[in-house]
Amino acid sequence: MASKELVEKLHSTIQNIPDFPKPGIQFKDISPIFLYPSLYEEVIEDLAAFSKGKVDAVCGIESRGFLFGIAIALKLDVPFMLIRKKGKLPPPFVSEKYDLEYGSAEIEMREGQIKKGDRVLIHDDLLATGGTTEAAAKLVEKQGAKVAQFSFLIGLKELYGEKKLEHFGAEIYKIIEY
């Protein structure tokens, strides 16, 4: 869906930081996008176009998923809900544990903000292994809503995160892939 021009602009703007936060990781720094308001707006337009008329709410995953997720929700005129790391939200909340490469983590969202039957877009900046996004989708389903879509600014093909999300039956959109 993204225009060739948008993809080219993002490839030239997003910076690759080798060996961060640890050796062997190629960190994709999206912060330069925010130096160019028109580029940020173009990204939001593209992401919102993917979801227009297809979702009742947007959930963003802490923290970089907030940077685009809130703007997508505003553009679509639908509610936005936070999915945060454990211990960052007041009760009542629902939580979901998931495995990391070394250990586990937990995410939470406020209980009762999503309505039963809502069609939800889950947004994050990057799809890597898919573990956090899969846990976010389980949080949405625990509350009786349906994950209709996943959207990402970036997808990392070699980490196969999309495979973890296929069983939700939701559309998956990435503007660019590495």
Backbone as JSON Lines, residues from 0, in Angstrom:
{"i":0,"aa":"M","n":[0.81,-1.18,0.0],"ca":[0.0,0.0,0.0],"c":[0.87,1.26,0.0]}
{"i":1,"aa":"A","n":[1.97,1.25,0.69],"ca":[2.84,2.42,0.76],"c":[3.41,2.73,-0.62]}
{"i":2,"aa":"S","n":[3.5,4.01,-0.91],"ca":[4.08,4.4,-2.19],"c":[5.58,4.11,-2.19]}
{"i":3,"aa":"K","n":[6.09,3.93,-3.38],"ca":[7.53,3.7,-3.53],"c":[8.31,4.88,-2.97]}
{"i":4,"aa":"E","n":[7.77,6.09,-3.14],"ca":[8.43,7.29,-2.63],"c":[8.52,7.29,-1.11]}
{"i":5,"aa":"L","n":[7.41,6.9,-0.45],"ca":[7.42,6.85,1.01],"c":[8.43,5.82,1.5]}
{"i":6,"aa":"V","n":[8.44,4.66,0.89],"ca":[9.39,3.61,1.28],"c":[10.83,4.12,1.12]}
{"i":7,"aa":"E","n":[11.11,4.78,0.01],"ca":[12.46,5.31,-0.22],"c":[12.82,6.38,0.82]}
{"i":8,"aa":"K","n":[11.88,7.27,1.13],"ca":[12.13,8.3,2.15],"c":[12.44,7.66,3.49]}
{"i":9,"aa":"L","n":[11.68,6.64,3.86],"ca":[11.91,5.98,5.16],"c":[13.25,5.26,5.18]}
{"i":10,"aa":"H","n":[13.58,4.58,4.1],"ca":[14.88,3.9,4.04],"c":[16.04,4.88,4.18]}
{"i":11,"aa":"S","n":[15.88,6.07,3.63],"ca":[16.96,7.06,3.74],"c":[16.94,7.81,5.06]}
{"i":12,"aa":"T","n":[15.85,7.73,5.82],"ca":[15.73,8.48,7.08],"c":[16.02,7.61,8.3]}
{"i":13,"aa":"I","n":[15.5,6.39,8.31],"ca":[15.73,5.48,9.44],"c":[17.2,5.1,9.47]}
{"i":14,"aa":"Q","n":[17.79,5.21,10.63],"ca":[19.22,4.93,10.76],"c":[19.44,3.54,11.34]}
{"i":15,"aa":"N","n":[20.4,2.84,10.78],"ca":[20.81,1.53,11.28],"c":[21.97,1.73,12.25]}
{"i":16,"aa":"I","n":[21.79,1.29,13.49],"ca":[22.82,1.44,14.52],"c":[23.35,0.04,14.84]}
{"i":17,"aa":"P","n":[24.55,-0.29,14.36],"ca":[25.08,-1.65,14.62],"c":[25.45,-1.86,16.08]}
{"i":18,"aa":"D","n":[25.25,-3.1,16.51],"ca":[25.65,-3.56,17.85],"c":[24.99,-2.77,18.98]}
{"i":19,"aa":"F","n":[23.73,-2.37,18.78],"ca":[22.96,-1.71,19.83],"c":[21.61,-2.38,19.95]}
{"i":20,"aa":"P","n":[21.13,-2.72,21.12],"ca":[21.72,-2.45,22.44],"c":[22.77,-3.46,22.88]}
{"i":21,"aa":"K","n":[23.01,-4.46,22.02],"ca":[24.07,-5.42,22.34],"c":[24.69,-5.92,21.04]}
{"i":22,"aa":"P","n":[25.87,-6.51,21.11],"ca":[26.55,-6.98,19.9],"c":[25.67,-7.9,19.05]}
{"i":23,"aa":"G","n":[25.71,-7.67,17.76],"ca":[24.96,-8.49,16.82],"c":[23.59,-7.93,16.46]}
{"i":24,"aa":"I","n":[23.08,-6.99,17.24],"ca":[21.78,-6.38,16.96],"c":[21.97,-5.18,16.04]}
{"i":25,"aa":"Q","n":[21.13,-5.09,15.03],"ca":[21.13,-3.93,14.12],"c":[19.9,-3.09,14.45]}
{"i":26,"aa":"F","n":[20.05,-2.13,15.35],"ca":[18.94,-1.31,15.83],"c":[18.47,-0.36,14.74]}
{"i":27,"aa":"K","n":[17.17,-0.31,14.52],"ca":[16.58,0.59,13.54],"c":[16.07,1.83,14.29]}
{"i":28,"aa":"D","n":[16.79,2.93,14.16],"ca":[16.45,4.16,14.86],"c":[15.46,4.97,14.04]}
{"i":29,"aa":"I","n":[14.21,5.0,14.53],"ca":[13.15,5.72,13.82],"c":[13.08,7.2,14.22]}
{"i":30,"aa":"S","n":[13.85,7.6,15.23],"ca":[13.72,8.97,15.74],"c":[13.98,10.05,14.68]}
{"i":31,"aa":"P","n":[14.82,9.84,13.67],"ca":[14.98,10.89,12.66],"c":[13.68,11.23,11.9]}
{"i":32,"aa":"I","n":[12.72,10.31,11.87],"ca":[11.44,10.6,11.21],"c":[10.8,11.84,11.82]}
{"i":33,"aa":"F","n":[10.95,12.01,13.13],"ca":[10.28,13.1,13.82],"c":[10.93,14.46,13.57]}
{"i":34,"aa":"L","n":[12.06,14.47,12.88],"ca":[12.69,15.72,12.48],"c":[12.01,16.32,11.25]}
{"i":35,"aa":"Y","n":[11.17,15.52,10.6],"ca":[10.52,15.91,9.35],"c":[9.0,15.76,9.5]}
{"i":36,"aa":"P","n":[8.33,16.82,9.97],"ca":[6.87,16.71,10.21],"c":[6.09,16.21,8.99]}
{"i":37,"aa":"S","n":[6.47,16.61,7.8],"ca":[5.72,16.15,6.63],"c":[5.91,14.64,6.4]}
{"i":38,"aa":"L","n":[7.08,14.12,6.7],"ca":[7.31,12.67,6.59],"c":[6.49,11.92,7.63]}
{"i":39,"aa":"Y","n":[6.51,12.42,8.87],"ca":[5.7,11.8,9.93],"c":[4.23,11.78,9.52]}
{"i":40,"aa":"E","n":[3.74,12.89,9.0],"ca":[2.35,12.96,8.57],"c":[2.07,11.97,7.44]}
{"i":41,"aa":"E","n":[3.0,11.82,6.53],"ca":[2.84,10.86,5.43],"c":[2.76,9.43,5.95]}
{"i":42,"aa":"V","n":[3.57,9.12,6.96],"ca":[3.53,7.78,7.59],"c":[2.16,7.55,8.23]}
{"i":43,"aa":"I","n":[1.68,8.54,8.97],"ca":[0.37,8.4,9.62],"c":[-0.73,8.22,8.59]}
{"i":44,"aa":"E","n":[-0.69,9.0,7.53],"ca":[-1.69,8.88,6.45],"c":[-1.69,7.46,5.88]}
{"i":45,"aa":"D","n":[-0.51,6.91,5.65],"ca":[-0.39,5.57,5.08],"c":[-0.94,4.51,6.05]}
{"i":46,"aa":"L","n":[-0.53,4.6,7.31],"ca":[-0.99,3.62,8.3],"c":[-2.5,3.73,8.52]}
{"i":47,"aa":"A","n":[-3.02,4.94,8.57],"ca":[-4.46,5.13,8.77],"c":[-5.26,4.63,7.57]}
{"i":48,"aa":"A","n":[-4.74,4.82,6.37],"ca":[-5.43,4.35,5.16],"c":[-5.61,2.83,5.2]}
{"i":49,"aa":"F","n":[-4.64,2.12,5.75],"ca":[-4.73,0.66,5.88],"c":[-5.92,0.25,6.74]}
{"i":50,"aa":"S","n":[-6.23,1.05,7.76],"ca":[-7.24,0.67,8.75],"c":[-8.59,1.37,8.6]}
{"i":51,"aa":"K","n":[-8.68,2.35,7.74],"ca":[-9.9,3.16,7.63],"c":[-11.14,2.28,7.4]}
{"i":52,"aa":"G","n":[-12.1,2.43,8.31],"ca":[-13.36,1.69,8.22],"c":[-13.29,0.25,8.66]}
{"i":53,"aa":"K","n":[-12.12,-0.2,9.1],"ca":[-11.95,-1.61,9.45],"c":[-11.77,-1.86,10.94]}
{"i":54,"aa":"V","n":[-11.59,-0.8,11.75],"ca":[-11.34,-0.98,13.18],"c":[-12.17,-0.02,14.01]}
{"i":55,"aa":"D","n":[-12.44,-0.44,15.25],"ca":[-13.19,0.37,16.2],"c":[-12.29,0.99,17.26]}
{"i":56,"aa":"A","n":[-11.05,0.53,17.34],"ca":[-10.11,1.02,18.35],"c":[-8.7,0.68,17.92]}
{"i":57,"aa":"V","n":[-7.74,1.44,18.48],"ca":[-6.32,1.2,18.23],"c":[-5.64,0.98,19.58]}
{"i":58,"aa":"C","n":[-4.8,-0.05,19.65],"ca":[-3.95,-0.29,20.82],"c":[-2.5,-0.12,20.37]}
{"i":59,"aa":"G","n":[-1.73,0.63,21.16],"ca":[-0.32,0.82,20.87],"c":[0.52,0.17,21.94]}
{"i":60,"aa":"I","n":[1.61,-0.45,21.52],"ca":[2.51,-1.17,22.43],"c":[3.63,-0.24,22.87]}
{"i":61,"aa":"E","n":[3.85,-0.2,24.18],"ca":[4.89,0.66,24.77],"c":[6.25,0.38,24.17]}
{"i":62,"aa":"S","n":[7.0,1.35,23.95],"ca":[6.64,2.76,23.99],"c":[6.6,3.35,22.59]}
{"i":63,"aa":"R","n":[7.34,2.78,21.68],"ca":[7.39,3.37,20.34],"c":[6.1,3.15,19.57]}
{"i":64,"aa":"G","n":[5.3,2.2,19.97],"ca":[3.98,2.02,19.35],"c":[3.05,3.17,19.66]}
{"i":65,"aa":"F","n":[3.33,3.91,20.74],"ca":[2.52,5.08,21.08],"c":[2.75,6.21,20.08]}
{"i":66,"aa":"L","n":[3.98,6.33,19.58],"ca":[4.37,7.46,18.74],"c":[3.53,7.57,17.47]}
{"i":67,"aa":"F","n":[3.14,6.43,16.94],"ca":[2.32,6.41,15.73],"c":[0.88,6.02,16.04]}
{"i":68,"aa":"G","n":[0.69,5.14,17.01],"ca":[-0.64,4.62,17.33],"c":[-1.64,5.69,17.72]}
{"i":69,"aa":"I","n":[-1.22,6.65,18.54],"ca":[-2.12,7.72,18.95],"c":[-2.55,8.53,17.73]}
{"i":70,"aa":"A","n":[-1.61,8.88,16.87],"ca":[-1.93,9.67,15.68],"c":[-2.84,8.89,14.72]}
{"i":71,"aa":"I","n":[-2.63,7.59,14.61],"ca":[-3.5,6.75,13.76],"c":[-4.92,6.8,14.3]}
{"i":72,"aa":"A","n":[-5.07,6.61,15.61],"ca":[-6.4,6.64,16.23],"c":[-7.08,7.99,16.01]}
{"i":73,"aa":"L","n":[-6.33,9.08,16.17],"ca":[-6.9,10.42,15.93],"c":[-7.38,10.54,14.48]}
{"i":74,"aa":"K","n":[-6.56,10.09,13.56],"ca":[-6.9,10.17,12.14],"c":[-8.15,9.35,11.83]}
{"i":75,"aa":"L","n":[-8.3,8.2,12.49],"ca":[-9.44,7.32,12.26],"c":[-10.65,7.7,13.1]}
{"i":76,"aa":"D","n":[-10.46,8.62,14.06],"ca":[-11.51,9.04,15.0],"c":[-12.05,7.86,15.81]}
{"i":77,"aa":"V","n":[-11.09,7.08,16.34],"ca":[-11.44,5.94,17.21],"c":[-10.61,6.04,18.49]}
{"i":78,"aa":"P","n":[-11.03,5.35,19.55],"ca":[-10.26,5.39,20.8],"c":[-8.88,4.75,20.67]}
{"i":79,"aa":"F","n":[-7.96,5.23,21.52],"ca":[-6.62,4.66,21.62],"c":[-6.41,4.12,23.02]}
{"i":80,"aa":"M","n":[-5.83,2.92,23.11],"ca":[-5.55,2.3,24.4],"c":[-4.08,1.91,24.49]}
{"i":81,"aa":"L","n":[-3.54,2.1,25.69],"ca":[-2.14,1.8,25.96],"c":[-1.95,0.33,26.33]}
{"i":82,"aa":"I","n":[-0.92,-0.27,25.78],"ca":[-0.44,-1.58,26.25],"c":[0.95,-1.31,26.8]}
{"i":83,"aa":"R","n":[1.1,-1.54,28.11],"ca":[2.31,-1.11,28.8],"c":[3.03,-2.27,29.46]}
{"i":84,"aa":"K","n":[4.28,-2.01,29.81],"ca":[5.06,-2.98,30.57],"c":[4.46,-3.12,31.96]}
{"i":85,"aa":"K","n":[4.68,-4.28,32.54],"ca":[4.14,-4.6,33.86],"c":[4.47,-3.51,34.88]}
{"i":86,"aa":"G","n":[3.45,-3.16,35.68],"ca":[3.65,-2.23,36.77],"c":[3.49,-0.77,36.43]}
{"i":87,"aa":"K","n":[3.13,-0.45,35.19],"ca":[3.03,0.95,34.77],"c":[1.6,1.49,34.77]}
{"i":88,"aa":"L","n":[0.6,0.61,34.93],"ca":[-0.8,1.02,34.9],"c":[-1.47,0.75,36.24]}
{"i":89,"aa":"P","n":[-2.4,1.61,36.64],"ca":[-3.16,1.34,37.86],"c":[-4.21,0.25,37.61]}
{"i":90,"aa":"P","n":[-4.66,-0.42,38.65],"ca":[-5.71,-1.41,38.47],"c":[-7.05,-0.73,38.16]}
{"i":91,"aa":"P","n":[-8.0,-1.44,37.61],"ca":[-7.9,-2.84,37.21],"c":[-7.24,-2.98,35.84]}
{"i":92,"aa":"F","n":[-6.48,-4.03,35.68],"ca":[-5.81,-4.29,34.41],"c":[-5.82,-5.77,34.14]}
{"i":93,"aa":"V","n":[-5.59,-6.12,32.89],"ca":[-5.38,-7.52,32.5],"c":[-3.93,-7.62,32.06]}
{"i":94,"aa":"S","n":[-3.34,-8.79,32.24],"ca":[-1.93,-8.95,31.91],"c":[-1.7,-10.23,31.12]}
{"i":95,"aa":"E","n":[-0.56,-10.24,30.46],"ca":[-0.17,-11.4,29.65],"c":[1.33,-11.55,29.72]}
{"i":96,"aa":"K","n":[1.79,-12.75,30.1],"ca":[3.22,-13.05,30.12],"c":[3.62,-13.63,28.77]}
{"i":97,"aa":"Y","n":[4.88,-13.41,28.42],"ca":[5.4,-13.98,27.18],"c":[6.89,-14.22,27.34]}
{"i":98,"aa":"D","n":[7.41,-15.09,26.5],"ca":[8.82,-15.46,26.58],"c":[9.68,-14.55,25.72]}
{"i":99,"aa":"L","n":[10.85,-14.27,26.26],"ca":[11.89,-13.54,25.54],"c":[13.01,-14.52,25.24]}
{"i":100,"aa":"E","n":[14.01,-14.07,24.52],"ca":[15.14,-14.94,24.21],"c":[15.76,-15.5,25.48]}
{"i":101,"aa":"Y","n":[15.92,-14.64,26.49],"ca":[16.46,-15.06,27.78],"c":[15.53,-14.58,28.88]}
{"i":102,"aa":"G","n":[14.56,-15.41,29.26],"ca":[13.64,-15.04,30.33],"c":[12.24,-14.78,29.81]}
{"i":103,"aa":"S","n":[11.51,-13.96,30.56],"ca":[10.14,-13.64,30.17],"c":[9.83,-12.2,30.54]}
{"i":104,"aa":"A","n":[8.7,-11.72,30.05],"ca":[8.25,-10.36,30.33],"c":[6.73,-10.41,30.46]}
{"i":105,"aa":"E","n":[6.15,-9.28,30.82],"ca":[4.71,-9.21,30.99],"c":[4.24,-7.82,30.57]}
{"i":106,"aa":"I","n":[3.11,-7.79,29.88],"ca":[2.5,-6.52,29.5],"c":[1.08,-6.46,30.06]}
{"i":107,"aa":"E","n":[0.58,-5.22,30.16],"ca":[-0.74,-5.02,30.76],"c":[-1.5,-3.94,29.99]}
{"i":108,"aa":"M","n":[-2.82,-3.98,30.15],"ca":[-3.67,-2.89,29.68],"c":[-4.84,-2.74,30.63]}
{"i":109,"aa":"R","n":[-5.37,-1.53,30.7],"ca":[-6.5,-1.28,31.59],"c":[-7.69,-2.14,31.19]}
{"i":110,"aa":"E","n":[-8.3,-2.74,32.16],"ca":[-9.47,-3.58,31.94],"c":[-10.69,-2.7,31.68]}
{"i":111,"aa":"G","n":[-11.52,-3.12,30.75],"ca":[-12.78,-2.43,30.49],"c":[-12.72,-1.29,29.5]}
{"i":112,"aa":"Q","n":[-11.57,-0.98,28.97],"ca":[-11.5,0.11,27.99],"c":[-11.94,-0.35,26.6]}
{"i":113,"aa":"I","n":[-11.62,-1.58,26.27],"ca":[-12.07,-2.16,25.0],"c":[-13.46,-2.74,25.21]}
{"i":114,"aa":"K","n":[-14.32,-2.56,24.24],"ca":[-15.66,-3.12,24.32],"c":[-15.68,-4.5,23.69]}
{"i":115,"aa":"K","n":[-16.49,-5.38,24.25],"ca":[-16.65,-6.72,23.66],"c":[-17.1,-6.56,22.21]}
{"i":116,"aa":"G","n":[-16.47,-7.33,21.34],"ca":[-16.81,-7.29,19.92],"c":[-16.09,-6.22,19.11]}
{"i":117,"aa":"D","n":[-15.36,-5.32,19.78],"ca":[-14.61,-4.31,19.04],"c":[-13.61,-4.96,18.08]}
{"i":118,"aa":"R","n":[-13.45,-4.34,16.93],"ca":[-12.41,-4.73,15.97],"c":[-11.21,-3.82,16.28]}
{"i":119,"aa":"V","n":[-10.09,-4.45,16.61],"ca":[-8.95,-3.69,17.14],"c":[-7.75,-3.78,16.2]}
{"i":120,"aa":"L","n":[-7.09,-2.62,16.03],"ca":[-5.79,-2.55,15.38],"c":[-4.74,-2.52,16.48]}
{"i":121,"aa":"I","n":[-3.77,-3.4,16.42],"ca":[-2.62,-3.35,17.32],"c":[-1.46,-2.79,16.52]}
{"i":122,"aa":"H","n":[-0.88,-1.69,17.03],"ca":[0.21,-1.04,16.32],"c":[1.48,-1.03,17.17]}
{"i":123,"aa":"D","n":[2.6,-1.27,16.5],"ca":[3.92,-1.09,17.09],"c":[4.85,-0.6,15.99]}
{"i":124,"aa":"D","n":[5.98,-0.06,16.38],"ca":[6.88,0.48,15.37],"c":[7.57,-0.61,14.58]}
{"i":125,"aa":"L","n":[7.83,-1.78,15.21],"ca":[8.67,-2.78,14.59],"c":[8.16,-4.19,14.91]}
{"i":126,"aa":"L","n":[8.12,-5.03,13.9],"ca":[7.8,-6.45,14.09],"c":[9.1,-7.23,13.95]}
{"i":127,"aa":"A","n":[9.54,-7.83,15.05],"ca":[10.75,-8.65,15.05],"c":[10.32,-10.11,15.22]}
{"i":128,"aa":"T","n":[10.45,-10.66,16.41],"ca":[10.08,-12.07,16.63],"c":[8.57,-12.25,16.83]}
{"i":129,"aa":"G","n":[7.86,-11.17,17.14],"ca":[6.4,-11.24,17.28],"c":[5.9,-11.57,18.67]}
{"i":130,"aa":"G","n":[6.78,-11.83,19.62],"ca":[6.35,-12.23,20.96],"c":[5.54,-11.18,21.7]}
{"i":131,"aa":"T","n":[5.99,-9.95,21.69],"ca":[5.26,-8.89,22.38],"c":[3.92,-8.63,21.7]}
{"i":132,"aa":"T","n":[3.91,-8.62,20.39],"ca":[2.67,-8.37,19.65],"c":[1.67,-9.5,19.86]}
{"i":133,"aa":"E","n":[2.14,-10.73,19.9],"ca":[1.26,-11.86,20.17],"c":[0.64,-11.72,21.56]}
{"i":134,"aa":"A","n":[1.44,-11.33,22.55],"ca":[0.92,-11.13,23.9],"c":[-0.12,-10.0,23.92]}
{"i":135,"aa":"A","n":[0.13,-8.94,23.17],"ca":[-0.83,-7.83,23.08],"c":[-2.16,-8.32,22.49]}
{"i":136,"aa":"A","n":[-2.08,-9.15,21.47],"ca":[-3.3,-9.68,20.86],"c":[-4.07,-10.55,21.84]}
{"i":137,"aa":"K","n":[-3.37,-11.31,22.66],"ca":[-4.03,-12.12,23.68],"c":[-4.74,-11.24,24.71]}
{"i":138,"aa":"L","n":[-4.14,-10.11,25.05],"ca":[-4.79,-9.16,25.97],"c":[-6.11,-8.66,25.38]}
{"i":139,"aa":"V","n":[-6.1,-8.33,24.11],"ca":[-7.31,-7.86,23.43],"c":[-8.37,-8.94,23.45]}
{"i":140,"aa":"E","n":[-7.99,-10.17,23.11],"ca":[-8.94,-11.27,23.07],"c":[-9.49,-11.62,24.45]}
{"i":141,"aa":"K","n":[-8.67,-11.5,25.5],"ca":[-9.13,-11.78,26.87],"c":[-10.32,-10.91,27.24]}
{"i":142,"aa":"Q","n":[-10.44,-9.76,26.59],"ca":[-11.51,-8.82,26.91],"c":[-12.68,-8.91,25.94]}
{"i":143,"aa":"G","n":[-12.68,-9.95,25.11],"ca":[-13.81,-10.19,24.23],"c":[-13.8,-9.39,22.94]}
{"i":144,"aa":"A","n":[-12.7,-8.74,22.64],"ca":[-12.58,-8.01,21.39],"c":[-11.84,-8.87,20.37]}
{"i":145,"aa":"K","n":[-11.85,-8.43,19.13],"ca":[-11.23,-9.17,18.03],"c":[-10.08,-8.36,17.45]}
{"i":146,"aa":"V","n":[-8.94,-8.99,17.3],"ca":[-7.83,-8.34,16.62],"c":[-8.12,-8.41,15.13]}
{"i":147,"aa":"A","n":[-8.38,-7.25,14.55],"ca":[-8.7,-7.18,13.12],"c":[-7.46,-6.94,12.28]}
{"i":148,"aa":"Q","n":[-6.49,-6.19,12.87],"ca":[-5.3,-5.81,12.11],"c":[-4.1,-5.62,13.04]}
{"i":149,"aa":"F","n":[-2.93,-5.82,12.44],"ca":[-1.66,-5.45,13.04],"c":[-0.98,-4.5,12.06]}
{"i":150,"aa":"S","n":[-0.38,-3.42,12.57],"ca":[0.4,-2.57,11.68],"c":[1.73,-2.21,12.32]}
{"i":151,"aa":"F","n":[2.72,-2.05,11.45],"ca":[4.09,-1.76,11.87],"c":[4.72,-0.82,10.86]}
{"i":152,"aa":"L","n":[5.59,0.01,11.35],"ca":[6.39,0.83,10.46],"c":[7.4,-0.07,9.75]}
{"i":153,"aa":"I","n":[8.03,-0.98,10.52],"ca":[9.12,-1.82,10.03],"c":[8.84,-3.29,10.34]}
{"i":154,"aa":"G","n":[9.18,-4.15,9.41],"ca":[9.16,-5.6,9.64],"c":[10.55,-6.16,9.37]}
{"i":155,"aa":"L","n":[11.02,-7.03,10.26],"ca":[12.32,-7.69,10.07],"c":[12.04,-9.11,9.57]}
{"i":156,"aa":"K","n":[12.2,-9.31,8.27],"ca":[11.84,-10.57,7.63],"c":[12.53,-11.79,8.24]}
{"i":157,"aa":"E","n":[13.82,-11.65,8.53],"ca":[14.6,-12.82,8.97],"c":[14.24,-13.32,10.36]}
{"i":158,"aa":"L","n":[13.41,-12.57,11.1],"ca":[13.01,-13.01,12.44],"c":[11.64,-13.67,12.48]}
{"i":159,"aa":"Y","n":[10.94,-13.68,11.36],"ca":[9.69,-14.43,11.17],"c":[8.59,-14.12,12.19]}
{"i":160,"aa":"G","n":[8.5,-12.88,12.64],"ca":[7.47,-12.5,13.6],"c":[6.06,-12.67,13.08]}
{"i":161,"aa":"E","n":[5.89,-12.53,11.79],"ca":[4.56,-12.66,11.19],"c":[3.97,-14.05,11.45]}
{"i":162,"aa":"K","n":[4.81,-15.06,11.51],"ca":[4.35,-16.44,11.75],"c":[3.6,-16.55,13.08]}
{"i":163,"aa":"K","n":[4.09,-15.82,14.11],"ca":[3.43,-15.87,15.43],"c":[2.07,-15.2,15.43]}
{"i":164,"aa":"L","n":[1.8,-14.38,14.44],"ca":[0.55,-13.62,14.42],"c":[-0.5,-14.2,13.48]}
{"i":165,"aa":"E","n":[-0.1,-15.09,12.6],"ca":[-1.02,-15.61,11.59],"c":[-2.26,-16.25,12.17]}
{"i":166,"aa":"H","n":[-2.14,-16.93,13.31],"ca":[-3.29,-17.66,13.87],"c":[-4.4,-16.75,14.37]}
{"i":167,"aa":"F","n":[-4.15,-15.43,14.46],"ca":[-5.2,-14.5,14.87],"c":[-6.13,-14.17,13.7]}
{"i":168,"aa":"G","n":[-5.73,-14.51,12.48],"ca":[-6.57,-14.27,11.31],"c":[-6.72,-12.79,10.98]}
{"i":169,"aa":"A","n":[-5.81,-11.97,11.43],"ca":[-5.88,-10.53,11.22],"c":[-4.96,-10.11,10.06]}
{"i":170,"aa":"E","n":[-5.31,-9.0,9.43],"ca":[-4.45,-8.44,8.4],"c":[-3.16,-7.93,9.05]}
{"i":171,"aa":"I","n":[-2.05,-8.07,8.35],"ca":[-0.75,-7.61,8.86],"c":[-0.16,-6.66,7.82]}
{"i":172,"aa":"Y","n":[0.23,-5.47,8.29],"ca":[0.77,-4.46,7.38],"c":[2.08,-3.91,7.92]}
{"i":173,"aa":"K","n":[3.08,-3.85,7.05],"ca":[4.37,-3.25,7.37],"c":[4.7,-2.28,6.23]}
{"i":174,"aa":"I","n":[5.08,-1.06,6.57],"ca":[5.41,-0.11,5.49],"c":[6.7,-0.54,4.81]}
{"i":175,"aa":"I","n":[7.73,-0.87,5.59],"ca":[8.99,-1.29,5.01],"c":[9.47,-2.55,5.68]}
{"i":176,"aa":"E","n":[10.31,-3.29,4.97],"ca":[10.9,-4.51,5.52],"c":[12.4,-4.51,5.3]}
{"i":177,"aa":"Y","n":[13.06,-5.12,6.27],"ca":[14.51,-5.32,6.18],"c":[14.78,-6.8,6.29]}
